[in-house]
Each structure stands twice: as C-alpha cells, then as structure tokens.
Amino acid sequence: MKKLTALLLLLSGTLAAQSDTLRSHYQQNSVRDSSCGKQPCVKIISVTVSGGGQIYRTGFQDITLFREAAPSSSLAFADLSQHGNSMFSGLFGNLNSGTMKGVSVNLRFGCQKKFSETRFGIYHSTLGVSTQNYFYSDRIAIDTTPVPGGTLVTDSVFNSSYSFDWYSDVLAIEAAWIVRSNPARIISVHSGFGMFFGMAVNGTIQNSFVESSYLRHSGTGDVSTSYVTDFTTHTDIQERFRAPGLFFTSLNIPIGMNIRLGKRNPFLRHVVLHYEYQGQLQILVPSGMDVQLRTASGFNAGVKWMIHPPKNHHGGKGKHNHKHHE
C-alpha cells in the first residue's frame, strides 16, 4: 500500500511538472507569434512636401487630335497642305515641360519589412497634352547690290504659321512601394515602383494663325552684315476653347536621395532634404479620343519631416554606433 501511494505521488508530481513546462512553452510561443500583432497596424514614417517639373515628348500626333477636341475651331480645319509639321523634325521631336507640386506620406503596414515603405501622395501638375506647329515660308530675291568686299542681297520673306496647344491642370494621387537604405546615415538612397492616377480639372486649347512678311538683307563675300526691315503682320487670329475631359495614369520608377540635416539637434534631426528622379510611362485618355502614350522624366525636390527620426547612439567607434531605429 505504501509503495502504491508513493508511486501515485511520483506520477502526479511528474504530470504537474510537465504541465508547467508545456504552459511556459505555450506562453513563450504565444508572445513570439503575436509580436507582429502588437505592432501598430499603420505607422507613419514621414511627411514630405515637394515641388518640381516634368519633361516629356509631345507633338507627334497630327491635327486630327485638335479637330476632335475642338470641333468648332476654324483654324483646326484650315488647309495645311502647304505647311509642314515642324514637330516631326529632329531626332527627339518636340520636348515640352510642365510643373508639379504635392504632399506625400510614407507609411509602414503591420509586419512590413523595415527596409521598405508604402508612399501615398496627392499632386497638382500642369500638363501639356499636345503641341502642334505647322509652318510655311516663301523667300524671293528682289535685289543684289555690290558693296566693297562683296554684295548685299535683299530677299522678300513671307511666313505663315499655325500653332495648336492643349494644356490641362491635373489632380492626381500616387501609390508607391519604396525600398531604401539605412535612414540613420547622413545620406541615404531609395528606389521602388509607383503609379499615378488622376484627371484634368481645367483644360484649355489655344490655337493661333499668324501671317507676316519682311525684307532680309544679308552680305556675301567679306560682308558679314545681316538685318531685317519692313516687318509687317498681315494676319493674327487667336482661338481659345475649353478642352474635353482627360484621365491620366503614369507608371513610375523613382530613384532618390535623402540628406539629414542633423543627428543631435532636437529639431533638425527630424528634417531631411529630399531629391528624386522619376522615369515615367504616361498614359493619357482624352474623353472620346484615342489613348496617348508617351515617356517622360520627372524631377522634384522638397523637405521631409521624420516622425520617428533614427536615434544617435553615443559611445566608441564601431559598427553598432548607428543602429537602425524607428
């Protein structure tokens, strides 16, 4: 009986110890497994105010675009058979530019890796949808005058030009995934992938037709003089129309650099100078017209405010002096 009682006591003690061990192991695993759950669902990393511009190729469409966009225009339906489209000349065609300014917020969701961030922004830009220029020139030699060292040639020049411009103000939102180097360093870099989605809020089409003539005097031989006289404008017609609606999408690859202004100063440690280049593939969808596809380059600079700046670790020299902390 005593042996049986001792065996029961030993068995109950062993089961109790195993139960405590299993309970402790379960609690540790639960803490480890729920560590991500204790992180905030959304953590704001920084807020950036920036401005810049875009350079893009335009003018490769023909006059059909403006005939569809402004059907009441008399200039768009003029006879242009004698006029050449100057936008098609040159290796790169017509380079145009626009402005851009906006505000963006860098976030991190849940257990998103610390080397990556998600960026959302809202921007206003002035966008050139298309620019067309058609030009005709006629030159007739009317006089040749001998002068010491050569001759002075006088030409009568007649110019006729049509210009068509479509500009729109665009409001767009950005969504981007950003990967970057250690923000604790004075200079850090980033890249990633992003998209813009927007629409035109105010579009304007401006057309013009100008005819002019003048006398051009130029020397030959040792005579290097050249000047213009009797400039006269014969025709000057201007048109202005409200442009149709426009949807805008852009696929972007950002490449940027950030420069911290301070590590110890309570204010400057939050401030970062921000520079970024964006290679863009822009998709323009005018209402009721063909989709326009073009490449562009965007440049912007601004000031970034770090919500949780990396801490400056004091101590001896070593690789742990600038630990990544957010």
C-alpha atoms as one frame of an Amber mdcrd trajectory, in Angstrom:
protein
   0.000   0.000   0.000   2.834   2.371   0.884   4.563   1.576  -2.424   1.361
   2.249  -4.358   0.872   5.570  -2.554   4.476   6.601  -3.289   4.077   5.648
  -6.956   0.901   7.755  -7.254   2.615  10.755  -5.625   5.591  10.431  -8.006
   3.310  10.171 -11.030   1.236  13.218 -10.039   4.397  15.278  -9.482   5.756
  14.329 -12.909   2.474  15.269 -14.623   2.398  18.598 -12.782   5.960  19.422
 -13.853   5.179  18.516 -17.466   2.058  20.665 -17.308   4.066  23.661 -16.061
   6.655  23.119 -18.808   4.008  22.931 -21.530   2.257  26.029 -20.152   5.512
  28.008 -20.132   6.412  26.851 -23.668   2.932  27.787 -24.925   3.098  31.257
 -23.359   6.524  31.927 -24.912   5.331  30.822 -28.348   2.189  32.903 -27.979
   4.242  36.026 -27.214   6.562  35.298 -30.130   3.708  34.583 -32.541   1.760
  37.687 -31.514   4.741  40.064 -31.632   3.640  41.315 -35.053   0.142  41.763
 -33.742   1.434  44.156 -31.054   2.850  46.463 -33.747   0.533  49.284 -34.886
  -1.458  48.399 -37.995  -0.225  51.580 -39.697   2.890  53.505 -38.682   3.541
  56.950 -40.184   7.235  57.242 -41.051   7.479  60.690 -42.647   5.642  63.513
 -44.415   7.151  65.212 -47.492   6.311  68.499 -49.215   7.885  68.722 -52.673
   7.747  70.509 -55.993   9.358  70.088 -59.384   8.683  69.537 -63.038   8.385
  67.100 -65.903   9.996  66.879 -69.326   8.136  64.872 -71.942   7.832  64.349
 -75.677   4.762  65.775 -77.352   3.718  66.917 -80.806   3.877  63.541 -82.507
   0.128  63.458 -83.114  -1.412  65.163 -86.138  -4.072  67.842 -86.456  -6.828
  65.222 -86.093  -6.438  65.390 -82.295  -7.378  69.097 -82.226 -10.178  68.654
 -84.735 -11.746  66.102 -82.364 -11.031  68.128 -79.217 -12.331  71.477 -80.619
 -14.782  70.724 -83.467 -15.893  74.386 -83.632 -12.363  75.618 -84.393 -11.902
  77.185 -87.828  -8.089  77.004 -87.645  -8.008  73.260 -86.927  -9.911  72.640
 -90.187  -7.814  75.013 -92.320  -5.971  73.785 -95.414  -2.498  72.841 -94.158
  -1.296  71.076 -97.302   1.472  73.636 -97.883   2.511  73.725 -94.234   4.955
  71.267 -92.731   4.531  69.929 -89.193   7.743  71.146 -87.560   7.160  68.843
 -84.567   8.239  65.847 -86.643  11.670  67.296 -87.359  14.677  66.335 -85.254
  15.722  63.127 -83.540  13.713  63.675 -80.343  10.786  65.623 -81.745   9.325
  68.318 -79.515  10.397  68.386 -75.858   7.900  70.106 -73.580   7.726  70.680
 -69.848   5.242  71.041 -67.006   5.227  71.760 -63.280   4.285  69.545 -60.332
   3.827  70.066 -56.583   2.325  67.958 -53.827   2.360  66.300 -50.412   3.169
  62.647 -49.695   3.143  60.391 -46.612   5.389  57.354 -46.098   3.765  54.532
 -44.103   4.541  51.034 -42.921   1.781  48.444 -42.562   1.821  45.726 -39.909
   4.880  43.496 -40.271   6.153  45.197 -43.442   9.944  44.906 -43.573  11.889
  47.875 -42.184  13.803  48.422 -45.401  10.534  49.145 -47.237   7.791  51.750
 -47.001   4.492  52.495 -48.712   4.022  56.017 -50.057   0.761  57.824 -50.760
   0.608  61.344 -52.161  -1.613  63.931 -53.781  -0.243  66.211 -56.509  -1.222
  69.090 -58.769   0.522  69.403 -62.120   0.276  71.469 -65.285   0.407  69.036
 -68.159   0.874  69.662 -71.861  -1.319  67.154 -73.682  -0.165  68.105 -77.184
   1.581  70.895 -79.088   1.403  71.192 -82.880   3.148  73.753 -85.112   2.665
  73.999 -88.871   4.888  76.388 -90.796   5.252  77.678 -94.365   7.856  80.138
 -95.656   8.470  81.669 -99.085  11.586  83.681 -99.965  12.162  85.683-103.187
  15.395  87.524-104.016  14.466  91.070-105.107  17.763  92.963-105.122  21.545
  92.461-105.262  23.770  95.456-104.539  27.570  95.408-104.994  29.421  96.727
-101.922  33.141  96.856-101.058  34.312  93.282-100.359  31.159  91.533-101.636
  27.470  92.041-102.297  24.341  92.849-100.274  21.412  90.559-101.114  17.829
  91.574-100.265  15.150  88.877-100.008  11.419  89.289 -99.553  10.280  86.710
 -96.978   6.687  85.616 -96.322   5.867  83.366 -93.327   2.636  81.603 -92.411
   2.302  79.576 -89.188  -0.393  77.657 -87.321   0.053  76.788 -83.643  -2.119
  74.426 -81.576  -1.608  73.937 -77.807  -3.543  71.811 -75.285  -2.716  72.287
 -71.606  -4.561  70.883 -68.586  -4.353  71.151 -64.803  -4.280  67.624 -63.404
  -5.030  66.440 -59.861  -3.504  63.014 -59.202  -2.916  60.599 -56.340   0.184
  58.422 -56.015   0.673  54.948 -54.581   4.226  53.605 -54.425   6.322  50.901
 -52.801   9.703  52.250 -51.696  12.864  50.395 -50.662  15.659  52.398 -49.075
  18.992  52.207 -47.333  19.581  52.919 -43.628  17.909  56.276 -42.788  20.269
  56.754 -39.807  23.071  57.755 -42.170  23.581  61.343 -43.290  22.911  60.342
 -46.908  20.517  57.549 -47.820  19.073  56.431 -51.144  15.802  54.850 -52.240
  14.045  53.374 -55.244  10.913  51.366 -55.950   7.822  51.334 -58.134   4.769
  53.577 -58.191   1.680  54.712 -60.090  -0.187  57.993 -60.526  -3.943  58.185
 -61.131  -5.614  61.487 -61.916  -7.917  63.583 -64.042  -7.889  67.029 -65.627
  -9.775  69.695 -63.685  -9.194  72.575 -66.096  -8.106  72.090 -69.699  -7.508
  74.791 -72.308  -6.908  74.630 -76.051  -5.255  77.684 -77.632  -4.931  77.978
 -81.418  -3.316  80.748 -83.440  -2.666  81.717 -87.066  -0.117  84.390 -87.985
   0.987  85.690 -91.414   3.903  88.113 -91.674   6.432  89.426 -94.164   9.731
  91.319 -94.051  12.846  92.165 -96.031  16.030  90.318 -95.094  19.358  91.918
 -96.017  22.468  89.728 -95.872  26.011  90.169 -97.121  28.209  87.823 -99.142
  31.984  87.602 -99.504  33.707  89.776 -96.908  30.414  91.446 -95.961  29.063
  89.817 -92.764  26.141  92.166 -92.104  22.603  90.764 -91.763  19.440  92.621
 -90.724  15.652  92.775 -91.215  13.471  95.712 -92.287   9.806  96.390 -93.096
   8.408  93.697 -90.797   4.621  93.549 -91.224   1.967  91.332 -89.612  -0.830
  90.703 -92.095  -2.998  88.248 -90.134  -3.205  87.392 -86.432  -6.077  85.122
 -85.332  -6.336  83.634 -81.828  -8.766  80.945 -80.638  -9.416  79.595 -77.148
 -11.567  76.590 -76.188 -12.320  74.558 -73.124 -10.630  71.158 -73.526 -12.561
  67.891 -73.095 -12.143  65.698 -70.026  -8.927  63.760 -69.529  -7.882  60.789
 -67.402  -4.204  60.432 -66.555  -2.140  57.405 -65.471   1.608  57.118 -65.074
   3.863  54.163 -64.257   6.917  55.428 -62.350  10.317  54.180 -61.257  11.593
  56.612 -58.590  15.300  56.990 -57.767  16.028  59.348 -54.913  18.419  60.632
 -52.285  17.796  61.943 -48.764  20.154  64.176 -46.757  19.707  64.523 -42.988
  20.343  67.988 -41.575  21.225  66.862 -38.048  21.557  63.962 -35.644  21.525
  65.556 -32.192  19.595  68.809 -32.574  16.003  68.206 -31.334  14.539  69.968
 -34.367  16.998  69.302 -37.200  17.092  65.576 -36.513  13.543  65.460 -37.903
  14.373  67.392 -41.105  15.588  65.676 -44.276  16.231  67.196 -47.708  14.572
  65.054 -50.362  15.558  64.724 -54.063  14.008  62.348 -56.591  14.061  61.485
 -60.290  11.178  59.540 -61.832  11.257  57.670 -65.117   7.656  57.668 -66.306
   5.444  55.997 -68.859   2.412  58.295 -69.153  -0.988  57.201 -70.445  -3.399
  59.998 -71.419  -7.038  59.121 -72.069  -8.908  62.130 -73.554 -12.670  61.763
 -73.492 -13.932  60.249 -76.744 -10.464  60.150 -78.379  -7.584  57.761 -78.887
  -5.302  56.936 -75.965  -1.997  58.850 -75.964   1.133  57.018 -74.753   4.467
  58.762 -74.098   7.614  58.671 -71.978   8.565  61.405 -69.517  11.122  62.337
 -66.874  10.050  63.882 -63.577  12.246  65.801 -61.146  11.245  67.004 -57.691
  12.858  68.275 -54.508  11.447  69.064 -51.100  11.623  68.752 -47.344  10.801
  65.565 -45.454   9.741  65.562 -41.793  10.683  62.331 -39.998   8.049  61.410
 -37.408  10.385  58.964 -35.619  13.943  60.014 -36.524  16.741  57.441 -36.081
  18.386  57.811 -32.677  22.016  58.868 -32.412  23.913  56.229 -30.410  26.835
  57.557 -28.379  29.881  55.544 -27.495  33.067  54.218 -29.048  33.673  53.660
 -32.696  32.107  50.543 -34.092  29.530  49.197 -36.401  26.802  49.404 -33.756
  27.061  53.169 -33.276  24.351  53.913 -35.847  21.757  51.238 -35.312  18.648
  51.304 -37.430  15.882  52.566 -35.158  12.406  53.768 -35.961
